[in-house]
Amino acid sequence: MIGRTPSATLAVRYAEVRARSLELAAPLSEADCQVQSMPDASPTKWHLAHVTWFFETFVLERFEPSFKPHHPAFRVLYNSYYHGVGEQHPRPQRGLVTRPTLAEVRAYRAAVDERMQALLRQPVGPAMAELVELGLQHEQQHQELLLTDVLHLFSCNPLEPAYLPARPHADAPATALEWVACEGGLVEIGHAGPGFAFDNEGPRHRQWLRPYALAQRLVTQGEWAAFIADGGYRDPRWWLAAGWDGVRAQHLEAPLYWQRGAGDTWSVFTLHGRVPLQAQAPVGHLSLYEADAYARWSAAQHGLLLRLPTEGEWEHAAAPLAPAAIEAGNFVESQALQPRPVAASSTGLQQMFGDLWEWTGSSYLPYPGMRASDGAVGEYNAKFMVDQSVLRGGSCATPRSHIRASYRNFFPAQARWQFSGLRLARDG
């Protein structure tokens, strides 16, 4: 991994990130923290333990004098996919692990935190500082996963419980779709220090971009409702073959968490319970297949060659806006940990950071000259570079300090349970 946090601030940052995970779990009961709603999701209790396992395995085991594991069985139980470390408990069975209890997992966290803080009070060398920062970035990823997994879990409950009560808000006024032209040319893409970046964000390299334009905002729920009303989920013309197969096999007729009511009205299940469709808010929880189908349908409606942006186009347009746009973006802290995407409110490129991860038309592949990190942490990103697509920009469930213009998120094309949306692009 590239870059590291100065050791003088590392202990403070460690305490803040670790406390935030417990804060996110606080509204949940012990039963809420135990259940696994699908194989792709994980119980909150597992998230809390796994990020602790990361610090114990990769930092304490290497740097703590006279290291002893907190519990020998945890090495397998909370290993996610690091084959270089050893065996893993099967992912689909994480929800079956009723012991240790939530209280014992919290005690595990507290014990590891005490040992980590003792280490951080000593002089911290570059190797340890880099691993601690990686662990904090990793925990921030799991903070977002915790929320997305809780949302999916609660959506499976007929009572449709709310993670937190909704705060009153009014739908924003309509914002017409506008295009922001970008010259393209020979541009540089990828992380350029200082500061932390994952190994998949580099090396910085040149790409040739044809002139292009991006929509100034994300596609909205109201626009998506028009796609549905026009038979978007019933017309194979708009769909990639695998996407159409999924539509038919799963009988899809709307994004995940949407529900049709009387008179073809729609509501959306959120972390705050079920709410009416908000026409100007961004539409989320889309697969790549859905995003691509909408772009094809929208192209036909407007007589334009519309598509998803490439990740190079997205980064080229977004990088000049940071860090101001990140500071102003809608992230998990923006609404007192009550995340929801909100409507665009002005002209120019909006919603580039926060609100929803944006699907791109780019496959998740290594940049030219990329070298994975050494050791087991090299398994973090590189081994997933097949059959995945890139998303950019962060979401309303992403910690603000976790995002940057070069950040490359990735998921398989069929993934819908993440806070994922789309922005349209076109040539010229």
C-alpha positions, 0 to 999 in steps of 0.5 A: 500500500502507498503512503502512511499516516504520520505516527504522531496522529496514528493513535488518535486516528485509530481510536476514532475509527474503532469507535465509529464502528461501535457507534454504527452497531449501537442501534442494533440488538444482539439478534440484529448483529447475529443474522446473515441475510444472504451469502454475500452479506455478513453479520454485524458481529462478524464485521466487528470481529473481522476488522479486529482480527486484521489488526491482531493478525497483521500488526500485533502478531508481527510487532508485539513482543511475546505475542499471544493470540486472544483466542486461537480459534479466531484465526480461522473463524474471522479470516475472510479470504487471506489464504496466505494466513490459513484456513477460513470459516465458510462465508455462507455460514457466518450467521450460524456462529452464535458463539462467541457472543456479541459481548465476547466480540466487544471484549475481543475488540477492547483487548486488541485495542488496548494492545494496539494502543500500547504499541502505538505509544512506542516509536512506530516504524514505517512498516508498522505505520503502513499496516495500521493505516491499511487496517483503518482503511479496511475497517472503514470499508467494513463500516459501509458494508455493515450498513449495506448488510443491515439494510438488506437484513431489515428488508427481509423482515416483514415488519420492515424495521428502521435502523434509525428513525428518519429525519423529516425532509422535503423532496427537492425541486426538479433539476434538469439534466445538463451536460458538462463537456470535457476535452479529454486528450492525454491525461494522467490517471491513478494515485499520486501521493502523498497520502494513503492509497490501495495498491490497485490505485496505482501506478499513476499512468497516462491514458488517452481520452476522446472528448466526452461529456458527463451528466451533471448529476446522477440519474434520479428515482423519478427518471427511473420510474419513467424507465419502468413505466415504459417497459424497461424491465420487459424489453430485452432490447436494452439489456446485456444477455446476462442481465436479461437472463437475470431479469427473467430468472428473478422476475425483476421489475424495479431496483432492489428495495422498491415496492409498487403500491396502488396506482403504480406509485412506488416506495423505497425501503431505506435504513429509515424504513419504507418511504415514498419515492423521492422523484429528485433523489438519486436512484440506488441499489442498481446492478451494472446490468440495470445501469447499462440498460437504462443508458441504452434506453435513455439513448433511444429516448433522446437520440444520443449515444449515451453510455456509462462513463469509463473510470478514466473519464470519471477520474479525469473529471472528478480529480480537479474538484477534490478536496472541496467536493469531498468536503461538501459531499454527502457521506455517512457523517453528513446526516448524523449517521443517517445515510441517504442519497439526496438530490442535486441542487446546483449546476456544474458537476454535482454528486461526484463524491458521496450519495451513491457509488457510480457504476462505470463501463470499465472492467476491474483490471490492473493498471499498467505496471501495477505490483500487488503488495508483498505478503498476505496483504497482497491478496487484498485487491489483486486476486479479484481482478476478473469478472468485476466492474469498477465503481467510483466516488463513494456513497452516503454510507462511506466515511468521508476520510476514506474517499479520494478521486483515485479510489477504485471500488469493484463488484460483480455486475449483478450486485444490487445491495450496495449503494450504487447508482449511475451517471450518464456519459456521451462522446463529444 
